[in-house]
Amino acid sequence: MDAGEARSEGQKVLYYVTSYSIRSEEDVRKVEEDVRNNFIVILRVTPLLERGREVTINVINKIYEYVISMGGDMARLGEDRLILTPPGVRIWREMGT
């Protein structure tokens, strides 16, 4: 079954994990599509940081707003990575972190 295919009632939802770098604003569409298709995305932002702080903040904010609006979750993984999850998957956060 393909990640974007409809599922019959009672069938388990499958989640997939992928990892890649984001380089520009044009990459946002792929990120949104992957999360919409039940991918847990580990996103490396270092190449985007090379384009400047303001560009990086704008792109990350667009991604965050999309993921949260569809019921997903997003968190940092270290200095240069983010993890994005589709609806139904939550990221555990330790108290105080």
Biopython code that builds the backbone (N, CA, C, O; Angstrom):
import numpy as np
from Bio.PDB.StructureBuilder import StructureBuilder

atoms = [
    (1, "MET", "N", (0.846, -1.188, 0.000)),
    (1, "MET", "CA", (0.000, 0.000, 0.000)),
    (1, "MET", "C", (0.880, 1.236, 0.000)),
    (1, "MET", "O", (1.844, 1.308, 0.762)),
    (2, "ASP", "N", (0.574, 2.178, -0.815)),
    (2, "ASP", "CA", (1.280, 3.443, -0.923)),
    (2, "ASP", "C", (0.878, 4.351, 0.247)),
    (2, "ASP", "O", (-0.245, 4.260, 0.742)),
    (3, "ALA", "N", (1.786, 5.220, 0.687)),
    (3, "ALA", "CA", (1.552, 6.054, 1.860)),
    (3, "ALA", "C", (0.329, 6.947, 1.729)),
    (3, "ALA", "O", (-0.323, 7.231, 2.734)),
    (4, "GLY", "N", (-0.003, 7.398, 0.531)),
    (4, "GLY", "CA", (-1.119, 8.296, 0.339)),
    (4, "GLY", "C", (-2.429, 7.594, 0.018)),
    (4, "GLY", "O", (-3.459, 8.258, -0.098)),
    (5, "GLU", "N", (-2.424, 6.274, -0.130)),
    (5, "GLU", "CA", (-3.612, 5.516, -0.498)),
    (5, "GLU", "C", (-4.653, 5.519, 0.619)),
    (5, "GLU", "O", (-4.311, 5.548, 1.801)),
    (6, "ALA", "N", (-5.915, 5.489, 0.231)),
    (6, "ALA", "CA", (-7.004, 5.412, 1.212)),
    (6, "ALA", "C", (-6.981, 4.032, 1.868)),
    (6, "ALA", "O", (-6.593, 3.045, 1.244)),
    (7, "ARG", "N", (-7.404, 3.973, 3.143)),
    (7, "ARG", "CA", (-7.436, 2.718, 3.875)),
    (7, "ARG", "C", (-8.883, 2.340, 4.155)),
    (7, "ARG", "O", (-9.723, 3.210, 4.387)),
    (8, "SER", "N", (-9.169, 1.059, 4.135)),
    (8, "SER", "CA", (-10.520, 0.612, 4.460)),
    (8, "SER", "C", (-10.719, 0.676, 5.973)),
    (8, "SER", "O", (-9.757, 0.656, 6.741)),
    (9, "GLU", "N", (-11.972, 0.752, 6.380)),
    (9, "GLU", "CA", (-12.292, 0.854, 7.802)),
    (9, "GLU", "C", (-11.724, -0.331, 8.562)),
    (9, "GLU", "O", (-11.831, -1.470, 8.106)),
    (10, "GLY", "N", (-11.126, -0.077, 9.708)),
    (10, "GLY", "CA", (-10.565, -1.130, 10.533)),
    (10, "GLY", "C", (-9.115, -1.451, 10.212)),
    (10, "GLY", "O", (-8.459, -2.160, 10.976)),
    (11, "GLN", "N", (-8.608, -0.949, 9.109)),
    (11, "GLN", "CA", (-7.217, -1.218, 8.749)),
    (11, "GLN", "C", (-6.303, -0.241, 9.492)),
    (11, "GLN", "O", (-6.618, 0.943, 9.612)),
    (12, "LYS", "N", (-5.173, -0.744, 9.988)),
    (12, "LYS", "CA", (-4.239, 0.097, 10.725)),
    (12, "LYS", "C", (-3.604, 1.141, 9.806)),
    (12, "LYS", "O", (-3.328, 0.874, 8.637)),
    (13, "VAL", "N", (-3.377, 2.334, 10.361)),
    (13, "VAL", "CA", (-2.669, 3.376, 9.632)),
    (13, "VAL", "C", (-1.184, 3.048, 9.712)),
    (13, "VAL", "O", (-0.667, 2.735, 10.784)),
    (14, "LEU", "N", (-0.510, 3.119, 8.587)),
    (14, "LEU", "CA", (0.927, 2.887, 8.560)),
    (14, "LEU", "C", (1.658, 4.218, 8.618)),
    (14, "LEU", "O", (1.236, 5.197, 8.002)),
    (15, "TYR", "N", (2.752, 4.247, 9.361)),
    (15, "TYR", "CA", (3.594, 5.431, 9.418)),
    (15, "TYR", "C", (4.945, 5.073, 8.814)),
    (15, "TYR", "O", (5.403, 3.937, 8.926)),
    (16, "TYR", "N", (5.567, 6.037, 8.185)),
    (16, "TYR", "CA", (6.864, 5.858, 7.556)),
    (16, "TYR", "C", (7.821, 6.872, 8.148)),
    (16, "TYR", "O", (7.393, 7.919, 8.633)),
    (17, "VAL", "N", (9.114, 6.575, 8.113)),
    (17, "VAL", "CA", (10.132, 7.501, 8.604)),
    (17, "VAL", "C", (11.053, 7.839, 7.444)),
    (17, "VAL", "O", (11.499, 6.956, 6.711)),
    (18, "THR", "N", (11.333, 9.130, 7.287)),
    (18, "THR", "CA", (12.263, 9.583, 6.264)),
    (18, "THR", "C", (13.124, 10.695, 6.835)),
    (18, "THR", "O", (12.761, 11.332, 7.824)),
    (19, "SER", "N", (14.253, 10.918, 6.212)),
    (19, "SER", "CA", (15.176, 11.957, 6.666)),
    (19, "SER", "C", (15.815, 12.616, 5.450)),
    (19, "SER", "O", (16.266, 11.934, 4.530)),
    (20, "TYR", "N", (15.849, 13.933, 5.452)),
    (20, "TYR", "CA", (16.512, 14.671, 4.376)),
    (20, "TYR", "C", (16.789, 16.103, 4.821)),
    (20, "TYR", "O", (16.337, 16.538, 5.880)),
    (21, "SER", "N", (17.540, 16.826, 3.994)),
    (21, "SER", "CA", (17.878, 18.223, 4.269)),
    (21, "SER", "C", (16.894, 19.136, 3.563)),
    (21, "SER", "O", (16.381, 18.816, 2.490)),
    (22, "ILE", "N", (16.642, 20.270, 4.179)),
    (22, "ILE", "CA", (15.835, 21.311, 3.541)),
    (22, "ILE", "C", (16.796, 22.425, 3.141)),
    (22, "ILE", "O", (17.608, 22.877, 3.949)),
    (23, "ARG", "N", (16.696, 22.861, 1.891)),
    (23, "ARG", "CA", (17.646, 23.832, 1.351)),
    (23, "ARG", "C", (17.028, 25.191, 1.033)),
    (23, "ARG", "O", (17.730, 26.201, 0.994)),
    (24, "SER", "N", (15.700, 25.215, 0.804)),
    (24, "SER", "CA", (15.071, 26.476, 0.406)),
    (24, "SER", "C", (13.576, 26.444, 0.708)),
    (24, "SER", "O", (13.027, 25.442, 1.168)),
    (25, "GLU", "N", (12.943, 27.580, 0.432)),
    (25, "GLU", "CA", (11.500, 27.711, 0.636)),
    (25, "GLU", "C", (10.733, 26.728, -0.251)),
    (25, "GLU", "O", (9.645, 26.282, 0.114)),
    (26, "GLU", "N", (11.292, 26.395, -1.400)),
    (26, "GLU", "CA", (10.627, 25.482, -2.331)),
    (26, "GLU", "C", (10.485, 24.069, -1.747)),
    (26, "GLU", "O", (9.609, 23.316, -2.172)),
    (27, "ASP", "N", (11.326, 23.707, -0.790)),
    (27, "ASP", "CA", (11.280, 22.375, -0.189)),
    (27, "ASP", "C", (10.117, 22.202, 0.786)),
    (27, "ASP", "O", (9.801, 21.078, 1.177)),
    (28, "VAL", "N", (9.482, 23.299, 1.179)),
    (28, "VAL", "CA", (8.380, 23.231, 2.151)),
    (28, "VAL", "C", (7.248, 22.357, 1.619)),
    (28, "VAL", "O", (6.653, 21.598, 2.385)),
    (29, "ARG", "N", (6.939, 22.443, 0.346)),
    (29, "ARG", "CA", (5.848, 21.655, -0.235)),
    (29, "ARG", "C", (6.084, 20.158, -0.045)),
    (29, "ARG", "O", (5.153, 19.426, 0.292)),
    (30, "LYS", "N", (7.327, 19.690, -0.258)),
    (30, "LYS", "CA", (7.645, 18.269, -0.079)),
    (30, "LYS", "C", (7.471, 17.860, 1.384)),
    (30, "LYS", "O", (6.925, 16.796, 1.676)),
    (31, "VAL", "N", (7.933, 18.702, 2.289)),
    (31, "VAL", "CA", (7.794, 18.414, 3.720)),
    (31, "VAL", "C", (6.312, 18.273, 4.078)),
    (31, "VAL", "O", (5.922, 17.316, 4.747)),
    (32, "GLU", "N", (5.491, 19.221, 3.634)),
    (32, "GLU", "CA", (4.060, 19.171, 3.921)),
    (32, "GLU", "C", (3.417, 17.906, 3.339)),
    (32, "GLU", "O", (2.602, 17.260, 3.997)),
    (33, "GLU", "N", (3.783, 17.567, 2.128)),
    (33, "GLU", "CA", (3.240, 16.371, 1.476)),
    (33, "GLU", "C", (3.615, 15.101, 2.242)),
    (33, "GLU", "O", (2.781, 14.216, 2.437)),
    (34, "ASP", "N", (4.872, 15.022, 2.671)),
    (34, "ASP", "CA", (5.312, 13.843, 3.414)),
    (34, "ASP", "C", (4.553, 13.693, 4.732)),
    (34, "ASP", "O", (4.106, 12.596, 5.064)),
    (35, "VAL", "N", (4.406, 14.776, 5.479)),
    (35, "VAL", "CA", (3.688, 14.702, 6.757)),
    (35, "VAL", "C", (2.224, 14.333, 6.506)),
    (35, "VAL", "O", (1.650, 13.532, 7.244)),
    (36, "ARG", "N", (1.629, 14.908, 5.480)),
    (36, "ARG", "CA", (0.234, 14.592, 5.123)),
    (36, "ARG", "C", (0.080, 13.110, 4.760)),
    (36, "ARG", "O", (-0.987, 12.531, 4.963)),
    (37, "ASN", "N", (1.136, 12.502, 4.227)),
    (37, "ASN", "CA", (1.101, 11.092, 3.816)),
    (37, "ASN", "C", (1.653, 10.144, 4.879)),
    (37, "ASN", "O", (2.140, 9.059, 4.560)),
    (38, "ASN", "N", (1.573, 10.563, 6.147)),
    (38, "ASN", "CA", (1.942, 9.733, 7.310)),
    (38, "ASN", "C", (3.430, 9.441, 7.436)),
    (38, "ASN", "O", (3.815, 8.394, 7.957)),
    (39, "PHE", "N", (4.263, 10.349, 6.968)),
    (39, "PHE", "CA", (5.696, 10.214, 7.183)),
    (39, "PHE", "C", (6.095, 10.972, 8.446)),
    (39, "PHE", "O", (5.652, 12.097, 8.676)),
    (40, "ILE", "N", (6.932, 10.341, 9.255)),
    (40, "ILE", "CA", (7.629, 11.032, 10.330)),
    (40, "ILE", "C", (8.914, 11.525, 9.675)),
    (40, "ILE", "O", (9.716, 10.728, 9.190)),
    (41, "VAL", "N", (9.104, 12.840, 9.663)),
    (41, "VAL", "CA", (10.204, 13.438, 8.919)),
    (41, "VAL", "C", (11.265, 13.960, 9.878)),
    (41, "VAL", "O", (10.971, 14.751, 10.773)),
    (42, "ILE", "N", (12.497, 13.512, 9.683)),
    (42, "ILE", "CA", (13.642, 14.075, 10.393)),
    (42, "ILE", "C", (14.299, 15.017, 9.394)),
    (42, "ILE", "O", (14.810, 14.594, 8.357)),
    (43, "LEU", "N", (14.272, 16.289, 9.726)),
    (43, "LEU", "CA", (14.653, 17.334, 8.789)),
    (43, "LEU", "C", (15.946, 18.005, 9.232)),
    (43, "LEU", "O", (16.021, 18.541, 10.338)),
    (44, "ARG", "N", (16.955, 17.979, 8.382)),
    (44, "ARG", "CA", (18.229, 18.651, 8.651)),
    (44, "ARG", "C", (18.132, 20.065, 8.076)),
    (44, "ARG", "O", (17.839, 20.230, 6.892)),
    (45, "VAL", "N", (18.375, 21.087, 8.904)),
    (45, "VAL", "CA", (18.201, 22.477, 8.478)),
    (45, "VAL", "C", (19.507, 23.212, 8.200)),
    (45, "VAL", "O", (19.472, 24.390, 7.844)),
    (46, "THR", "N", (20.652, 22.561, 8.350)),
    (46, "THR", "CA", (21.942, 23.228, 8.141)),
    (46, "THR", "C", (22.044, 23.912, 6.779)),
    (46, "THR", "O", (22.471, 25.065, 6.724)),
    (47, "PRO", "N", (21.668, 23.251, 5.667)),
    (47, "PRO", "CA", (21.766, 23.934, 4.372)),
    (47, "PRO", "C", (20.887, 25.192, 4.302)),
    (47, "PRO", "O", (21.245, 26.165, 3.638)),
    (48, "LEU", "N", (19.748, 25.168, 4.981)),
    (48, "LEU", "CA", (18.865, 26.328, 5.014)),
    (48, "LEU", "C", (19.493, 27.463, 5.815)),
    (48, "LEU", "O", (19.338, 28.630, 5.455)),
    (49, "LEU", "N", (20.196, 27.138, 6.892)),
    (49, "LEU", "CA", (20.855, 28.154, 7.716)),
    (49, "LEU", "C", (21.866, 28.967, 6.914)),
    (49, "LEU", "O", (22.113, 30.135, 7.212)),
    (50, "GLU", "N", (22.442, 28.346, 5.907)),
    (50, "GLU", "CA", (23.416, 29.044, 5.062)),
    (50, "GLU", "C", (22.763, 30.157, 4.254)),
    (50, "GLU", "O", (23.460, 31.039, 3.753)),
    (51, "ARG", "N", (21.449, 30.136, 4.116)),
    (51, "ARG", "CA", (20.714, 31.163, 3.369)),
    (51, "ARG", "C", (20.373, 32.363, 4.251)),
    (51, "ARG", "O", (19.893, 33.382, 3.755)),
    (52, "GLY", "N", (20.621, 32.244, 5.554)),
    (52, "GLY", "CA", (20.375, 33.366, 6.452)),
    (52, "GLY", "C", (19.367, 33.038, 7.533)),
    (52, "GLY", "O", (18.489, 32.191, 7.367)),
    (53, "ARG", "N", (19.519, 33.725, 8.627)),
    (53, "ARG", "CA", (18.664, 33.500, 9.805)),
    (53, "ARG", "C", (17.193, 33.804, 9.523)),
    (53, "ARG", "O", (16.314, 33.028, 9.898)),
    (54, "GLU", "N", (16.926, 34.931, 8.862)),
    (54, "GLU", "CA", (15.539, 35.331, 8.603)),
    (54, "GLU", "C", (14.823, 34.320, 7.695)),
    (54, "GLU", "O", (13.679, 33.949, 7.957)),
    (55, "VAL", "N", (15.491, 33.886, 6.644)),
    (55, "VAL", "CA", (14.912, 32.882, 5.740)),
    (55, "VAL", "C", (14.629, 31.602, 6.515)),
    (55, "VAL", "O", (13.561, 31.007, 6.369)),
    (56, "THR", "N", (15.583, 31.180, 7.337)),
    (56, "THR", "CA", (15.436, 29.950, 8.113)),
    (56, "THR", "C", (14.243, 30.041, 9.053)),
    (56, "THR", "O", (13.438, 29.112, 9.119)),
    (57, "ILE", "N", (14.122, 31.126, 9.767)),
    (57, "ILE", "CA", (13.008, 31.311, 10.701)),
    (57, "ILE", "C", (11.681, 31.293, 9.962)),
    (57, "ILE", "O", (10.731, 30.661, 10.422)),
    (58, "ASN", "N", (11.596, 31.976, 8.821)),
    (58, "ASN", "CA", (10.345, 32.008, 8.048)),
    (58, "ASN", "C", (9.945, 30.621, 7.563)),
    (58, "ASN", "O", (8.777, 30.244, 7.659)),
    (59, "VAL", "N", (10.903, 29.861, 7.043)),
    (59, "VAL", "CA", (10.611, 28.526, 6.534)),
    (59, "VAL", "C", (10.182, 27.595, 7.668)),
    (59, "VAL", "O", (9.200, 26.864, 7.538)),
    (60, "ILE", "N", (10.914, 27.624, 8.773)),
    (60, "ILE", "CA", (10.569, 26.762, 9.909)),
    (60, "ILE", "C", (9.195, 27.134, 10.465)),
    (60, "ILE", "O", (8.421, 26.250, 10.832)),
    (61, "ASN", "N", (8.884, 28.424, 10.531)),
    (61, "ASN", "CA", (7.559, 28.846, 11.002)),
    (61, "ASN", "C", (6.447, 28.347, 10.077)),
    (61, "ASN", "O", (5.399, 27.916, 10.558)),
    (62, "LYS", "N", (6.660, 28.398, 8.752)),
    (62, "LYS", "CA", (5.665, 27.882, 7.800)),
    (62, "LYS", "C", (5.427, 26.394, 8.034)),
    (62, "LYS", "O", (4.287, 25.931, 8.066)),
    (63, "ILE", "N", (6.517, 25.658, 8.196)),
    (63, "ILE", "CA", (6.400, 24.220, 8.424)),
    (63, "ILE", "C", (5.678, 23.948, 9.741)),
    (63, "ILE", "O", (4.782, 23.106, 9.800)),
    (64, "TYR", "N", (6.065, 24.658, 10.788)),
    (64, "TYR", "CA", (5.454, 24.481, 12.106)),
    (64, "TYR", "C", (3.944, 24.740, 12.037)),
    (64, "TYR", "O", (3.151, 23.932, 12.520)),
    (65, "GLU", "N", (3.554, 25.859, 11.438)),
    (65, "GLU", "CA", (2.133, 26.203, 11.355)),
    (65, "GLU", "C", (1.348, 25.127, 10.613)),
    (65, "GLU", "O", (0.236, 24.780, 11.012)),
    (66, "TYR", "N", (1.921, 24.600, 9.536)),
    (66, "TYR", "CA", (1.236, 23.560, 8.768)),
    (66, "TYR", "C", (1.080, 22.284, 9.599)),
    (66, "TYR", "O", (-0.017, 21.734, 9.702)),
    (67, "VAL", "N", (2.164, 21.826, 10.179)),
    (67, "VAL", "CA", (2.147, 20.564, 10.929)),
    (67, "VAL", "C", (1.177, 20.652, 12.109)),
    (67, "VAL", "O", (0.399, 19.727, 12.339)),
    (68, "ILE", "N", (1.218, 21.733, 12.843)),
    (68, "ILE", "CA", (0.327, 21.904, 13.999)),
    (68, "ILE", "C", (-1.127, 22.034, 13.545)),
    (68, "ILE", "O", (-2.019, 21.471, 14.179)),
    (69, "SER", "N", (-1.378, 22.767, 12.457)),
    (69, "SER", "CA", (-2.748, 22.970, 11.990)),
    (69, "SER", "C", (-3.406, 21.658, 11.559)),
    (69, "SER", "O", (-4.627, 21.520, 11.638)),
    (70, "MET", "N", (-2.599, 20.694, 11.104)),
    (70, "MET", "CA", (-3.185, 19.418, 10.685)),
    (70, "MET", "C", (-3.207, 18.404, 11.824)),
    (70, "MET", "O", (-3.635, 17.268, 11.623)),
    (71, "GLY", "N", (-2.751, 18.794, 13.024)),
    (71, "GLY", "CA", (-2.816, 17.904, 14.178)),
    (71, "GLY", "C", (-1.551, 17.102, 14.415)),
    (71, "GLY", "O", (-1.555, 16.151, 15.196)),
    (72, "GLY", "N", (-0.456, 17.481, 13.740)),
    (72, "GLY", "CA", (0.827, 16.800, 13.932)),
    (72, "GLY", "C", (1.605, 17.424, 15.073)),
    (72, "GLY", "O", (1.056, 18.178, 15.876)),
    (73, "ASP", "N", (2.890, 17.103, 15.136)),
    (73, "ASP", "CA", (3.751, 17.615, 16.193)),
    (73, "ASP", "C", (5.125, 17.912, 15.602)),
    (73, "ASP", "O", (5.484, 17.369, 14.556)),
    (74, "MET", "N", (5.894, 18.771, 16.269)),
    (74, "MET", "CA", (7.223, 19.148, 15.792)),
    (74, "MET", "C", (8.109, 19.466, 16.988)),
    (74, "MET", "O", (7.661, 20.082, 17.956)),
    (75, "ALA", "N", (9.377, 19.038, 16.917)),
    (75, "ALA", "CA", (10.332, 19.328, 17.991)),
    (75, "ALA", "C", (11.748, 19.348, 17.413)),
    (75, "ALA", "O", (11.997, 18.841, 16.320)),
    (76, "ARG", "N", (12.653, 19.939, 18.164)),
    (76, "ARG", "CA", (14.064, 19.955, 17.774)),
    (76, "ARG", "C", (14.744, 18.663, 18.173)),
    (76, "ARG", "O", (14.434, 18.070, 19.205)),
    (77, "LEU", "N", (15.672, 18.241, 17.340)),
    (77, "LEU", "CA", (16.566, 17.123, 17.651)),
    (77, "LEU", "C", (17.983, 17.685, 17.548)),
    (77, "LEU", "O", (18.587, 17.661, 16.476)),
    (78, "GLY", "N", (18.500, 18.180, 18.640)),
    (78, "GLY", "CA", (19.831, 18.769, 18.610)),
    (78, "GLY", "C", (19.840, 20.140, 17.953)),
    (78, "GLY", "O", (18.817, 20.820, 17.880)),
    (79, "GLU", "N", (21.016, 20.529, 17.477)),
    (79, "GLU", "CA", (21.213, 21.875, 16.941)),
    (79, "GLU", "C", (20.671, 22.072, 15.530)),
    (79, "GLU", "O", (20.197, 23.158, 15.199)),
    (80, "ASP", "N", (20.735, 21.040, 14.698)),
    (80, "ASP", "CA", (20.421, 21.271, 13.282)),
    (80, "ASP", "C", (19.351, 20.339, 12.708)),
    (80, "ASP", "O", (19.231, 20.206, 11.490)),
    (81, "ARG", "N", (18.579, 19.699, 13.576)),
    (81, "ARG", "CA", (17.547, 18.790, 13.074)),
    (81, "ARG", "C", (16.210, 19.052, 13.764)),
    (81, "ARG", "O", (16.145, 19.478, 14.917)),
    (82, "LEU", "N", (15.151, 18.779, 13.009)),
    (82, "LEU", "CA", (13.789, 18.844, 13.527)),
    (82, "LEU", "C", (13.132, 17.503, 13.259)),
    (82, "LEU", "O", (13.492, 16.806, 12.310)),
    (83, "ILE", "N", (12.177, 17.145, 14.090)),
    (83, "ILE", "CA", (11.358, 15.971, 13.822)),
    (83, "ILE", "C", (9.923, 16.444, 13.689)),
    (83, "ILE", "O", (9.429, 17.214, 14.513)),
    (84, "LEU", "N", (9.255, 15.972, 12.634)),
    (84, "LEU", "CA", (7.877, 16.343, 12.346)),
    (84, "LEU", "C", (7.054, 15.070, 12.313)),
    (84, "LEU", "O", (7.487, 14.064, 11.750)),
    (85, "THR", "N", (5.879, 15.103, 12.906)),
    (85, "THR", "CA", (5.041, 13.907, 12.918)),
    (85, "THR", "C", (3.659, 14.224, 12.357)),
    (85, "THR", "O", (3.171, 15.348, 12.479)),
    (86, "PRO", "N", (3.039, 13.231, 11.747)),
    (86, "PRO", "CA", (1.672, 13.403, 11.246)),
    (86, "PRO", "C", (0.674, 13.314, 12.394)),
    (86, "PRO", "O", (1.051, 12.994, 13.521)),
    (87, "PRO", "N", (-0.602, 13.596, 12.115)),
    (87, "PRO", "CA", (-1.631, 13.438, 13.151)),
    (87, "PRO", "C", (-1.607, 12.019, 13.719)),
    (87, "PRO", "O", (-1.389, 11.049, 12.993)),
    (88, "GLY", "N", (-1.833, 11.920, 15.014)),
    (88, "GLY", "CA", (-1.863, 10.620, 15.662)),
    (88, "GLY", "C", (-0.531, 10.200, 16.257)),
    (88, "GLY", "O", (-0.456, 9.190, 16.957)),
    (89, "VAL", "N", (0.528, 10.967, 15.986)),
    (89, "VAL", "CA", (1.854, 10.656, 16.540)),
    (89, "VAL", "C", (2.310, 11.873, 17.335)),
    (89, "VAL", "O", (2.368, 12.985, 16.810)),
    (90, "ARG", "N", (2.630, 11.654, 18.593)),
    (90, "ARG", "CA", (3.091, 12.739, 19.472)),
    (90, "ARG", "C", (4.541, 12.509, 19.857)),
    (90, "ARG", "O", (5.011, 11.373, 19.904)),
    (91, "ILE", "N", (5.242, 13.594, 20.130)),
    (91, "ILE", "CA", (6.651, 13.553, 20.536)),
    (91, "ILE", "C", (6.700, 13.692, 22.054)),
    (91, "ILE", "O", (6.154, 14.644, 22.611)),
    (92, "TRP", "N", (7.351, 12.751, 22.717)),
    (92, "TRP", "CA", (7.492, 12.795, 24.174)),
    (92, "TRP", "C", (8.491, 13.881, 24.521)),
    (92, "TRP", "O", (9.570, 13.959, 23.934)),
    (93, "ARG", "N", (8.128, 14.710, 25.471)),
    (93, "ARG", "CA", (9.001, 15.773, 25.955)),
    (93, "ARG", "C", (9.153, 15.601, 27.460)),
    (93, "ARG", "O", (8.164, 15.531, 28.189)),
    (94, "GLU", "N", (10.391, 15.535, 27.917)),
    (94, "GLU", "CA", (10.658, 15.436, 29.355)),
    (94, "GLU", "C", (10.196, 16.727, 30.030)),
    (94, "GLU", "O", (10.255, 17.802, 29.432)),
    (95, "MET", "N", (9.747, 16.617, 31.247)),
    (95, "MET", "CA", (9.362, 17.798, 32.006)),
    (95, "MET", "C", (10.575, 18.690, 32.182)),
    (95, "MET", "O", (11.661, 18.223, 32.526)),
    (96, "GLY", "N", (10.380, 19.990, 31.941)),
    (96, "GLY", "CA", (11.473, 20.943, 32.125)),
    (96, "GLY", "C", (12.408, 21.068, 30.957)),
    (96, "GLY", "O", (13.429, 21.748, 31.059)),
    (97, "THR", "N", (12.091, 20.422, 29.830)),
    (97, "THR", "CA", (12.962, 20.574, 28.654)),
    (97, "THR", "C", (12.246, 21.268, 27.538)),
    (97, "THR", "O", (12.824, 21.482, 26.472)),
]
sb = StructureBuilder()
sb.init_structure("model")
sb.init_model(0)
sb.init_chain("A")
sb.init_seg("    ")
for serial, (resi, resn, name, xyz) in enumerate(atoms, 1):
    if name == "N":
        sb.init_residue(resn, " ", resi, " ")
    sb.init_atom(name, np.array(xyz, "f"), 0.0, 1.0, " ", f" {name:<3s}", serial, name[0])
structure = sb.get_structure()
